[in-house]
C-alpha cells in the first residue's frame, strides 16, 4: 500500500525531467530579427547528456543581437487535481554555464494571468557560478515586484539580455521553494524488491516520509561496477520506479539514494540484481493487466481503499465511477494471483464499510467523495454537490460483479454479499425520473439546488448501464419500457440531443445505417463516438448477450472499434504516429486538457490513448495485440510507467501524459480478462436481477 497518502501540498515545479526526448511541450520559443534560439517546433530542446537530476535538462542555446530579440517561456504543466501548493518565496533553478563570465546570461521574468513581472538580470544572482558546474540560482519572488505570489505564477520566462553573441546554458529543476532551508541530513534507503519484465524493471523501496525525502534517485549498472544515475522519483505518490531499459534478456544491477529538499544525497543502497526476459503474448497480457490493476491496489485512496481520479492528483478524492471499474480490476487481481483471495476480501471489506457510511443522495453517490470524511466533494463546481447517477451505475456494476465473486459460504464472504445487496437495493433509480410521467432518467441531483443540472440520459453513449441497472433494480426499479422511451427515445428532444453533440443527423434516431470506412454502422451517433462508449457499460454487461430490436451489441461495438481503427490508419489529419499498430481515439488527457476524441476530424487532435485499443481486446484481438506490443516495445520509453501505460500521447506535440487515469486503467485490465476468459461478463450476468432485466428488455423487443 502507498504510505503517507494524506492530502499534501505540491512544490510548484515548472521542470524536473521530461519523458519525451526532443522538447519540453510546456514551453514556447519566440525570436525576431537577427536573434535566434535553438528550438523544436517553437519548443525548447531537451538534453539527455547533461543534467542536474537524471535523466535530462533543458538546453537554452541562444544568439543575441541588438537588432533582434528572443524569449523562452517555461509554462507550469497543469493536470487535473494538481491544485494544492506549498508556500514559496523564491524561484529556484539549477544552471550549467560553460562560460567563465555570468554577464552573458539572459534576463528572467515571471508571468501570471494578468501580466508580466519586471525583468531581472541573472548575473546579479550567480555570484559563485563556476564554469561547467551545476549552480543553484535563487531569486526572491519579491524582487520581481509586488503581486507575484507563488500560487499565481504560471510561467517563467528567459529573455534576451544586454550581452551579444552565441551562448548556451542548461537548466534543470525549475521550481518555487520556501527560502527556509530544510534539514539536509537524509538516511540511506534500501531497495525492497526488484522485478524484471520483458523490457522494463520495477524497483520498490522501503517506507519513507515524503516530508523529509523529496526524491529517490536511481542508479543502474550493466556489470555490477559502473553505476550511472538514470532517474528520480517524486516521493509524494510513488514508492517505486519503473526503468524502461528497452532490452529483453539482459541483467542489470541497481542502487538508490535519497535526496533531501536541498538536494543533499544519502549514501547509496546495497546493490540488487535483476534480469529482463522475452515474454510470450500471454505473459505480456498479464503484465499489462497487473500494472493497471496496481493503480487500484497500491495506488488506492488510503482511507476508503477506492480509486483516485488520477495519479498524480488529489490523494484524498475518491472517484466513484473509476472505483466501480477498479472493483472489477481487483477481481482480476485475485483471479490472476496478483493478490491473494484473503487480501482481496480484506480490501472489499474496507471498501464496503466506507460505502455504507459515505454520503448518499436517494441512494446514489456523488461523482467525487472525500476519502477521510465520506462527504461529497464538488470538484466540478458548486452545482455538482449531490448525486451522480451515471457514476453510481458504474460503481454498482462493479459491486454486483464482486458480489458474485464472493461465492464462498463462510461468514465473511456471505456477510459482504449481504452488505453489497443492501447498498445496491438502496439506490432509488426511480427518483431520477424527476416525475412519474418522465421518459428519461436524469444524470444529477443536488440536495440544495435539486435538478439544476437538468441533463437527461439519452443514448447512444456510455450510459446504457445506467438504464439497464435502473430496470434491474428489485427495490426502486423503472419499467423496462424506459429502455426505448428514454435510452433509445424517438422523441424530437432525443433526436436534437444526438444531432447536437454528434454534429450530424446520422444516428439522431438512435439507429444510424450509415457506412463509414466501408463499415455499415447500425446504432450510434455519427461514427459511433469515442471508444469508451463500447467499454464502460460493457465491463460487466456482456455485449454478446445484449440485444434489442435494433442490434446485437457485441457486433455493433466491434463495428465502432473497426471504424475507429480504419480512421486512424487512414489518418485524414496527417498526425504523426497513427498506424495499423498505433490507434485508439477515446476520452483522455491531452496536450490541451481532457477531451473525448473520436474518429472524425473535428474531434481528433493527434492524441492516442492506449486504453482505446487495449480495452477493445474482445472486439479486435489481433489489432489490439499489435497496438499493445507497439505501445510497449516501441514507445515504452516514454509511455510505460509505474501503473502501466500512461494515459495518452501526442507525437506531433512531443507530449505524453504525466498521469494515469482511474477511468482508463481498469478497462484495460478488465477487458483483457473478458477477452481471455470472459470472467467479468460471467460474474455480472449471474446476478438474478441482471438476468431479469435482460429478459424484460428482450420481451419488449419481441412483443413489439
LOTORVEX-49571 format. One record per residue (C-alpha): x, y, z; residue in one letter. Coordinates in steps of 0.25 Angstrom, whole numbers, padded with zeros to 4 digits. Layout:
N
      c1      c2      c3   res
       X       Y       Z     a
...
***
This chain:
704
      c1      c2      c3   res
    0000    0000    0000     x
    0005    0014   -0002     x
    0008    0021    0010     x
    0006    0036    0015     x
   -0005    0037    0005     x
   -0012    0049    0013     x
   -0015    0061    0004     x
   -0002    0069    0004     x
    0003    0081   -0004     x
    0011    0081   -0017     x
    0024    0088   -0019     x
    0021    0096   -0031     x
    0031    0090   -0041     x
    0032    0096   -0055     x
    0042    0086   -0060     x
    0049    0074   -0053     x
    0050    0064   -0065     x
    0043    0061   -0078     x
    0039    0047   -0083     x
    0040    0051   -0097     x
    0053    0052   -0104     x
    0052    0064   -0113     x
    0046    0076   -0106     x
    0038    0081   -0094     x
    0024    0082   -0098     x
    0021    0092   -0087     x
    0029    0103   -0094     x
    0029    0114   -0104     x
    0041    0119   -0112     x
    0040    0133   -0119     x
    0051    0141   -0127     x
    0051    0152   -0136     x
    0061    0160   -0145     x
    0076    0155   -0144     x
    0074    0148   -0131     x
    0071    0133   -0130     x
    0068    0121   -0120     x
    0070    0107   -0123     x
    0056    0101   -0123     x
    0048    0089   -0128     x
    0035    0094   -0134     x
    0036    0106   -0125     x
    0039    0098   -0112     x
    0052    0097   -0104     x
    0060    0085   -0107     x
    0063    0074   -0096     x
    0077    0070   -0094     x
    0080    0056   -0088     x
    0095    0057   -0088     x
    0095    0068   -0077     x
    0086    0069   -0065     x
    0086    0072   -0050     x
    0075    0062   -0047     x
    0075    0050   -0057     x
    0071    0048   -0068     x
    0071    0061   -0075     x
    0071    0076   -0075     x
    0066    0088   -0084     x
    0076    0093   -0094     x
    0076    0108   -0095     x
    0084    0111   -0107     x
    0083    0126   -0112     x
    0088    0136   -0121     x
    0086    0150   -0116     x
    0087    0162   -0125     x
    0083    0177   -0123     x
    0075    0177   -0136     x
    0066    0165   -0131     x
    0060    0159   -0118     x
    0057    0146   -0113     x
    0049    0139   -0101     x
    0047    0125   -0096     x
    0035    0123   -0087     x
    0034    0111   -0078     x
    0020    0108   -0074     x
    0015    0101   -0062     x
    0010    0088   -0066     x
   -0004    0086   -0062     x
   -0012    0074   -0059     x
   -0025    0070   -0052     x
   -0025    0072   -0037     x
   -0012    0078   -0036     x
   -0017    0090   -0029     x
   -0010    0090   -0015     x
    0003    0097   -0014     x
    0014    0099   -0003     x
    0017    0112    0002     x
    0028    0118   -0006     x
    0036    0131   -0007     x
    0048    0128   -0016     x
    0049    0124   -0030     x
    0060    0113   -0031     x
    0067    0106   -0042     x
    0080    0099   -0046     x
    0088    0104   -0057     x
    0101    0099   -0064     x
    0109    0110   -0072     x
    0121    0107   -0080     x
    0126    0121   -0080     x
    0134    0128   -0069     x
    0126    0140   -0069     x
    0112    0142   -0064     x
    0110    0154   -0072     x
    0106    0146   -0084     x
    0094    0141   -0077     x
    0079    0145   -0081     x
    0069    0152   -0073     x
    0058    0146   -0066     x
    0043    0149   -0062     x
    0031    0143   -0057     x
    0017    0142   -0063     x
    0003    0142   -0057     x
   -0010    0143   -0064     x
   -0011    0158   -0062     x
    0003    0161   -0067     x
    0018    0160   -0067     x
    0027    0164   -0056     x
    0039    0173   -0057     x
    0051    0166   -0063     x
    0064    0163   -0055     x
    0078    0161   -0060     x
    0083    0147   -0056     x
    0097    0151   -0054     x
    0092    0158   -0041     x
    0088    0145   -0035     x
    0100    0136   -0040     x
    0111    0140   -0031     x
    0120    0128   -0029     x
    0116    0121   -0042     x
    0127    0113   -0047     x
    0129    0109   -0062     x
    0123    0095   -0065     x
    0118    0092   -0051     x
    0103    0092   -0047     x
    0100    0104   -0039     x
    0087    0107   -0032     x
    0080    0120   -0035     x
    0071    0126   -0024     x
    0063    0139   -0027     x
    0054    0144   -0016     x
    0040    0146   -0022     x
    0039    0160   -0016     x
    0050    0164   -0026     x
    0041    0162   -0038     x
    0031    0173   -0032     x
    0018    0173   -0024     x
    0007    0163   -0027     x
    0015    0152   -0032     x
    0011    0141   -0021     x
    0015    0127   -0023     x
    0001    0121   -0026     x
   -0002    0131   -0037     x
    0011    0129   -0045     x
    0008    0121   -0057     x
    0021    0123   -0065     x
    0036    0126   -0064     x
    0042    0134   -0076     x
    0056    0135   -0080     x
    0059    0146   -0090     x
    0070    0153   -0097     x
    0079    0162   -0088     x
    0090    0172   -0091     x
    0100    0162   -0096     x
    0102    0159   -0111     x
    0107    0147   -0118     x
    0105    0132   -0117     x
    0103    0125   -0103     x
    0098    0113   -0097     x
    0093    0109   -0083     x
    0086    0097   -0078     x
    0074    0098   -0068     x
    0069    0088   -0058     x
    0059    0087   -0046     x
    0052    0100   -0049     x
    0043    0102   -0036     x
    0037    0111   -0026     x
    0043    0108   -0012     x
    0042    0113    0002     x
    0054    0121    0006     x
    0055    0113    0019     x
    0066    0102    0018     x
    0061    0088    0021     x
    0070    0078    0029     x
    0080    0073    0019     x
    0082    0060    0026     x
    0075    0048    0020     x
    0076    0034    0023     x
    0080    0023    0014     x
    0068    0016    0007     x
    0069    0001    0003     x
    0063   -0006   -0009     x
    0051   -0014   -0005     x
    0050   -0023   -0017     x
    0053   -0023   -0032     x
    0045   -0030   -0043     x
    0049   -0031   -0057     x
    0039   -0032   -0069     x
    0042   -0032   -0084     x
    0047   -0018   -0086     x
    0046   -0011   -0072     x
    0049   -0013   -0058     x
    0041   -0009   -0046     x
    0048   -0004   -0033     x
    0042   -0003   -0020     x
    0048    0003   -0007     x
    0045    0003    0008     x
    0035    0012    0015     x
    0040    0027    0014     x
    0034    0040    0019     x
    0032    0050    0007     x
    0032    0062    0016     x
    0047    0058    0018     x
    0051    0052    0005     x
    0048    0059   -0007     x
    0053    0049   -0018     x
    0058    0035   -0019     x
    0070    0035   -0029     x
    0072    0022   -0037     x
    0085    0017   -0042     x
    0087    0005   -0052     x
    0099   -0003   -0056     x
    0101   -0014   -0066     x
    0113   -0020   -0060     x
    0111   -0018   -0045     x
    0122   -0008   -0044     x
    0120    0005   -0052     x
    0107    0011   -0047     x
    0100    0023   -0055     x
    0089    0031   -0050     x
    0077    0029   -0059     x
    0065    0035   -0052     x
    0058    0041   -0040     x
    0044    0038   -0034     x
    0036    0048   -0026     x
    0032    0042   -0013     x
    0019    0049   -0011     x
    0012    0038   -0019     x
    0021    0026   -0022     x
    0029    0016   -0014     x
    0034    0010   -0027     x
    0041    0014   -0040     x
    0040    0008   -0054     x
    0052    0007   -0062     x
    0049    0004   -0077     x
    0062   -0001   -0082     x
    0057   -0006   -0095     x
    0065   -0019   -0095     x
    0060   -0033   -0093     x
    0069   -0044   -0087     x
    0078   -0034   -0080     x
    0084   -0034   -0066     x
    0084   -0021   -0058     x
    0089   -0016   -0045     x
    0082   -0005   -0037     x
    0085    0004   -0025     x
    0077    0016   -0020     x
    0079    0028   -0011     x
    0070    0039   -0004     x
    0070    0053   -0008     x
    0066    0064    0002     x
    0059    0077   -0001     x
    0072    0084   -0002     x
    0077    0073   -0011     x
    0087    0067   -0001     x
    0089    0052   -0005     x
    0089    0040    0005     x
    0099    0028    0003     x
    0095    0018   -0008     x
    0087    0006   -0004     x
    0093   -0008   -0005     x
    0093   -0013   -0020     x
    0082   -0022   -0025     x
    0082   -0031   -0037     x
    0071   -0034   -0047     x
    0069   -0039   -0061     x
    0059   -0036   -0072     x
    0053   -0047   -0081     x
    0046   -0049   -0094     x
    0031   -0051   -0091     x
    0020   -0058   -0099     x
    0007   -0052   -0103     x
    0000   -0058   -0091     x
    0011   -0052   -0082     x
    0010   -0038   -0088     x
   -0005   -0038   -0086     x
   -0003   -0042   -0071     x
    0008   -0031   -0070     x
   -0002   -0020   -0075     x
   -0013   -0025   -0066     x
   -0005   -0026   -0053     x
    0001   -0012   -0056     x
   -0012   -0005   -0058     x
   -0018   -0013   -0046     x
   -0008   -0007   -0037     x
   -0014    0006   -0039     x
   -0026    0001   -0031     x
   -0017   -0007   -0021     x
   -0005    0001   -0016     x
   -0010    0014   -0022     x
   -0023    0014   -0015     x
   -0028    0025   -0006     x
   -0023    0021    0007     x
   -0036    0023    0016     x
   -0046    0016    0006     x
   -0038    0007   -0002     x
   -0045    0012   -0014     x
   -0039    0019   -0027     x
   -0034    0033   -0029     x
   -0037    0041   -0041     x
   -0023    0041   -0046     x
   -0009    0039   -0041     x
   -0002    0049   -0038     x
   -0014    0057   -0034     x
   -0022    0059   -0021     x
   -0019    0048   -0012     x
   -0032    0048   -0003     x
   -0042    0050   -0014     x
   -0049    0037   -0018     x
   -0055    0035   -0032     x
   -0068    0027   -0030     x
   -0069    0022   -0045     x
   -0054    0019   -0046     x
   -0055    0011   -0033     x
   -0066    0003   -0039     x
   -0057   -0001   -0051     x
   -0046   -0003   -0040     x
   -0054   -0013   -0033     x
   -0054   -0021   -0045     x
   -0039   -0020   -0047     x
   -0038   -0025   -0032     x
   -0046   -0037   -0036     x
   -0036   -0040   -0048     x
   -0024   -0037   -0038     x
   -0030   -0048   -0029     x
   -0033   -0058   -0040     x
   -0019   -0056   -0047     x
   -0012   -0057   -0033     x
   -0007   -0043   -0033     x
   -0012   -0043   -0019     x
   -0017   -0054   -0010     x
   -0032   -0056   -0008     x
   -0031   -0053    0006     x
   -0025   -0039    0002     x
   -0036   -0037   -0007     x
   -0047   -0040    0003     x
   -0040   -0031    0013     x
   -0040   -0019    0003     x
   -0054   -0022   -0001     x
   -0058   -0021    0014     x
   -0051   -0008    0015     x
   -0058   -0002    0003     x
   -0072   -0007    0007     x
   -0070   -0001    0021     x
   -0067    0012    0014     x
   -0078    0012    0004     x
   -0088    0009    0016     x
   -0084    0021    0023     x
   -0082    0031    0011     x
   -0091    0042    0008     x
   -0103    0037   -0002     x
   -0114    0045   -0008     x
   -0126    0036   -0010     x
   -0117    0024   -0010     x
   -0107    0030   -0021     x
   -0093    0034   -0019     x
   -0087    0047   -0023     x
   -0076    0047   -0035     x
   -0065    0050   -0025     x
   -0065    0047   -0010     x
   -0055    0052    0001     x
   -0048    0039    0006     x
   -0046    0043    0020     x
   -0060    0048    0023     x
   -0068    0041    0012     x
   -0075    0054    0009     x
   -0078    0059   -0005     x
   -0066    0066   -0012     x
   -0072    0076   -0022     x
   -0059    0076   -0031     x
   -0066    0080   -0043     x
   -0073    0092   -0037     x
   -0084    0096   -0027     x
   -0095    0090   -0035     x
   -0089    0076   -0035     x
   -0091    0075   -0020     x
   -0100    0063   -0020     x
   -0104    0050   -0027     x
   -0097    0046   -0040     x
   -0106    0034   -0045     x
   -0096    0030   -0056     x
   -0084    0029   -0047     x
   -0093    0022   -0038     x
   -0097    0012   -0048     x
   -0082    0009   -0051     x
   -0080    0007   -0037     x
   -0092   -0003   -0036     x
   -0087   -0011   -0048     x
   -0074   -0013   -0040     x
   -0081   -0017   -0027     x
   -0090   -0027   -0034     x
   -0078   -0033   -0040     x
   -0071   -0034   -0027     x
   -0083   -0040   -0020     x
   -0083   -0052   -0030     x
   -0068   -0054   -0028     x
   -0070   -0055   -0013     x
   -0076   -0068   -0015     x
   -0071   -0076   -0003     x
   -0080   -0080    0008     x
   -0072   -0074    0020     x
   -0078   -0063    0029     x
   -0068   -0053    0024     x
   -0072   -0054    0009     x
   -0087   -0057    0012     x
   -0087   -0044    0020     x
   -0080   -0036    0010     x
   -0090   -0041   -0001     x
   -0102   -0037    0008     x
   -0096   -0023    0011     x
   -0094   -0021   -0004     x
   -0108   -0025   -0007     x
   -0113   -0014    0003     x
   -0104   -0004   -0004     x
   -0110   -0008   -0017     x
   -0124   -0008   -0013     x
   -0123    0006   -0007     x
   -0121    0013   -0020     x
   -0134    0020   -0023     x
   -0133    0019   -0038     x
   -0148    0023   -0040     x
   -0145    0036   -0032     x
   -0137    0041   -0044     x
   -0148    0041   -0053     x
   -0152    0054   -0046     x
   -0167    0051   -0048     x
   -0174    0038   -0051     x
   -0178    0043   -0065     x
   -0164    0045   -0070     x
   -0158    0036   -0081     x
   -0144    0039   -0076     x
   -0134    0037   -0065     x
   -0127    0050   -0060     x
   -0112    0050   -0058     x
   -0110    0059   -0046     x
   -0118    0063   -0033     x
   -0114    0074   -0023     x
   -0119    0074   -0009     x
   -0120    0089   -0009     x
   -0122    0092   -0024     x
   -0129    0080   -0028     x
   -0129    0078   -0043     x
   -0120    0090   -0046     x
   -0112    0081   -0055     x
   -0124    0077   -0063     x
   -0117    0067   -0072     x
   -0126    0055   -0077     x
   -0119    0042   -0081     x
   -0121    0039   -0096     x
   -0113    0028   -0103     x
   -0104    0025   -0111     x
   -0093    0027   -0101     x
   -0087    0022   -0088     x
   -0100    0022   -0080     x
   -0106    0009   -0085     x
   -0102    0002   -0072     x
   -0110    0013   -0064     x
   -0123    0010   -0071     x
   -0120   -0005   -0070     x
   -0118   -0005   -0055     x
   -0130    0004   -0053     x
   -0138   -0006   -0060     x
   -0131   -0017   -0052     x
   -0133   -0011   -0038     x
   -0142   -0020   -0029     x
   -0146   -0009   -0020     x
   -0146    0004   -0028     x
   -0147    0000   -0042     x
   -0153    0006   -0054     x
   -0161    0000   -0065     x
   -0153   -0007   -0076     x
   -0161    0001   -0086     x
   -0151    0013   -0082     x
   -0140    0006   -0090     x
   -0148    0010   -0102     x
   -0155    0023   -0097     x
   -0142    0028   -0091     x
   -0129    0022   -0095     x
   -0133    0019   -0109     x
   -0144    0030   -0110     x
   -0150    0035   -0123     x
   -0155    0048   -0117     x
   -0151    0061   -0124     x
   -0143    0064   -0111     x
   -0135    0052   -0112     x
   -0132    0054   -0127     x
   -0128    0068   -0125     x
   -0119    0064   -0114     x
   -0112    0053   -0122     x
   -0110    0063   -0134     x
   -0105    0074   -0125     x
   -0093    0066   -0119     x
   -0091    0057   -0131     x
   -0090    0069   -0141     x
   -0098    0061   -0150     x
   -0112    0056   -0153     x
   -0107    0042   -0155     x
   -0111    0034   -0143     x
   -0121    0044   -0138     x
   -0131    0033   -0137     x
   -0122    0024   -0129     x
   -0121    0015   -0142     x
   -0111    0020   -0152     x
   -0110    0012   -0164     x
   -0098    0020   -0170     x
   -0085    0014   -0175     x
   -0072    0019   -0170     x
   -0059    0014   -0176     x
   -0066    0002   -0182     x
   -0074   -0002   -0170     x
   -0089    0000   -0169     x
   -0092    0005   -0154     x
   -0106    0000   -0149     x
   -0106    0008   -0136     x
   -0098    0020   -0131     x
   -0097    0035   -0133     x
   -0088    0039   -0145     x
   -0076    0029   -0145     x
   -0081    0023   -0132     x
   -0074    0033   -0122     x
   -0061    0031   -0114     x
   -0057    0017   -0111     x
   -0061    0018   -0096     x
   -0075    0016   -0101     x
   -0072    0002   -0104     x
   -0064    0000   -0091     x
   -0071    0006   -0079     x
   -0085    0000   -0080     x
   -0079   -0014   -0084     x
   -0068   -0017   -0074     x
   -0079   -0026   -0067     x
   -0091   -0025   -0076     x
   -0088   -0036   -0087     x
   -0090   -0029   -0101     x
   -0091   -0043   -0107     x
   -0104   -0045   -0099     x
   -0109   -0031   -0100     x
   -0118   -0030   -0112     x
   -0130   -0021   -0114     x
   -0139   -0018   -0126     x
   -0128   -0012   -0133     x
   -0115   -0019   -0132     x
   -0106   -0029   -0124     x
   -0097   -0020   -0117     x
   -0084   -0029   -0118     x
   -0085   -0027   -0133     x
   -0089   -0013   -0132     x
   -0078   -0010   -0123     x
   -0068   -0017   -0131     x
   -0072   -0009   -0143     x
   -0070    0004   -0135     x
   -0056   -0001   -0132     x
   -0053   -0004   -0146     x
   -0057    0009   -0151     x
   -0048    0016   -0141     x
   -0037    0007   -0145     x
   -0039    0009   -0160     x
   -0040    0024   -0158     x
   -0027    0024   -0150     x
   -0020    0017   -0161     x
   -0025    0026   -0172     x
   -0021    0037   -0163     x
   -0028    0049   -0171     x
   -0022    0059   -0161     x
   -0008    0054   -0165     x
   -0004    0053   -0150     x
    0009    0047   -0146     x
    0009    0033   -0140     x
   -0004    0028   -0146     x
   -0002    0014   -0152     x
   -0008    0000   -0152     x
   -0001   -0003   -0139     x
   -0004    0011   -0133     x
   -0018    0015   -0131     x
   -0030    0017   -0121     x
   -0037    0030   -0120     x
   -0045    0032   -0107     x
   -0046    0041   -0095     x
   -0033    0044   -0089     x
   -0023    0055   -0084     x
   -0017    0063   -0096     x
   -0007    0074   -0099     x
   -0019    0084   -0096     x
   -0026    0076   -0086     x
   -0036    0065   -0084     x
   -0045    0063   -0097     x
   -0054    0052   -0103     x
   -0047    0049   -0116     x
   -0053    0040   -0127     x
   -0051    0036   -0142     x
   -0055    0049   -0149     x
   -0046    0062   -0151     x
   -0054    0071   -0142     x
   -0051    0062   -0130     x
   -0037    0058   -0134     x
   -0024    0065   -0130     x
   -0014    0055   -0131     x
   -0015    0049   -0117     x
   -0015    0034   -0115     x
   -0019    0027   -0102     x
   -0014    0013   -0100     x
   -0027    0009   -0093     x
   -0035    0011   -0106     x
   -0028    0000   -0114     x
   -0025   -0009   -0102     x
   -0039   -0009   -0095     x
   -0044   -0013   -0109     x
   -0038   -0026   -0108     x
   -0051   -0034   -0108     x
   -0055   -0027   -0121     x
   -0042   -0027   -0129     x
   -0032   -0036   -0122     x
   -0021   -0037   -0133     x
   -0021   -0021   -0135     x
   -0021   -0019   -0120     x
   -0010   -0028   -0118     x
   -0002   -0021   -0129     x
   -0004   -0008   -0122     x
   -0001   -0013   -0109     x
    0013   -0018   -0114     x
    0016   -0005   -0121     x
    0012    0003   -0109     x
    0021   -0005   -0100     x
    0032   -0009   -0109     x
    0034    0003   -0118     x
    0028    0015   -0109     x
    0030    0009   -0095     x
    0042    0018   -0092     x
    0032    0030   -0090     x
    0019    0023   -0090     x
    0021    0011   -0079     x
    0022    0014   -0065     x
    0018    0011   -0051     x
    0004    0007   -0054     x
    0006    0002   -0068     x
    0002    0011   -0080     x
    0001    0026   -0077     x
   -0012    0032   -0081     x
   -0009    0037   -0095     x
    0002    0043   -0104     x
    0003    0052   -0116     x
    0015    0051   -0124     x
    0013    0063   -0133     x
    0012    0071   -0120     x
    0024    0064   -0114     x
    0015    0061   -0102     x
    0011    0050   -0093     x
    0002    0050   -0081     x
    0009    0051   -0067     x
   -0003    0044   -0061     x
   -0011    0031   -0060     x
   -0026    0032   -0060     x
   -0035    0024   -0052     x
   -0046    0023   -0063     x
   -0035    0018   -0073     x
   -0026    0008   -0066     x
   -0037   -0002   -0061     x
   -0043   -0004   -0074     x
   -0030   -0010   -0080     x
   -0029   -0020   -0068     x
   -0044   -0024   -0069     x
   -0046   -0025   -0084     x
   -0033   -0032   -0086     x
   -0039   -0042   -0076     x
   -0052   -0043   -0083     x
   -0045   -0046   -0096     x
   -0036   -0057   -0089     x
   -0047   -0063   -0080     x
   -0060   -0055   -0080     x
   -0059   -0055   -0065     x
   -0065   -0041   -0062     x
   -0076   -0043   -0072     x
   -0079   -0057   -0066     x
   -0080   -0051   -0052     x
   -0088   -0039   -0055     x
   -0098   -0047   -0063     x
   -0100   -0057   -0052     x
   -0108   -0047   -0044     x
   -0122   -0051   -0043     x
   -0127   -0036   -0045     x
   -0118   -0035   -0057     x
   -0124   -0047   -0064     x
   -0138   -0042   -0061     x
   -0135   -0028   -0067     x
   -0129   -0035   -0079     x
   -0142   -0043   -0081     x
   -0151   -0031   -0079     x
   -0143   -0023   -0090     x
   -0144   -0035   -0100     x
   -0158   -0037   -0097     x
   -0162   -0023   -0101     x
   -0154   -0025   -0113     x
   -0162   -0038   -0116     x
   -0175   -0032   -0113     x
   -0174   -0020   -0122     x
***
